[in-house]
Amino acid sequence: MADPSTSHLNPVVDTTEGTDAFDALGGLYEESARLPFREHLEHHSVRKAVGDVTGLDVLDLGCGSGLYTRRLAAWGSARVTGVDCSAGMLATARAVERARPVGARYVRADATRPVTDGAEGTADLVLSVYVLCYARSERELTAVLTTARRALRPTGGRLVAVTLNPDYGRGTAYYAPYGFTLTQPDEREGAPVTLDATLPSGGRLHVTAHWWSRDTYERAARAAGFARTAWTPMAVSPRGRELLGDAYWSAYLRAPQALILEATAL
């Protein structure tokens, strides 16, 4: 079973275990969005990858605190639904929705099982940010991708997923200039990869994902029913380059910690 500290990002956690311990993590996850690599690189890259979502029905699979659910609404989605298994993270998402309503809807569900609460077979786009890499086996990875495929319309749907780059920069301190470290004990499929991040407030995130090769991701996507897959590198926003300079980003861009996997249905 996954470390409870990872479960706000982990859609495959056993939700029969206590989730009250996750309640305090929503604020930390929201704060992590202000780290430069998330604000100026991840956000920018996701925005480019999803493209024009005006009028689309979108599912945010593994939505956590609703960070991207809200962004999808702001980008023009006609309907956006956030799905997560953590009651604590969803409590944060719903509290933000009450305070600053954007019309987002939130559903508690395990991403390894079909989302049946009005979302199956209706989505034009599924977005999934740092979810696939928390699958603990290829079977779970395929199950999450199958949930995404079943959520999409029978034809023409698309998945955009941010996940751990199989070729991320090795060495615990490689990403230290960007506010986090990655530690992986070995190179086997499914090996644990632990991220430690220090947030501007002094709070810390400690999460453990799993390493999967590109071949495994692509095989799982095919098994889930996707027809085509493609990998897209992360890109820094013009504002990020202006604020921090090209030299700051050069090491990250040589070996980005994350990539975007796009999968399309027939």
Disulfide bonds with the S-S distance in Angstrom:
none
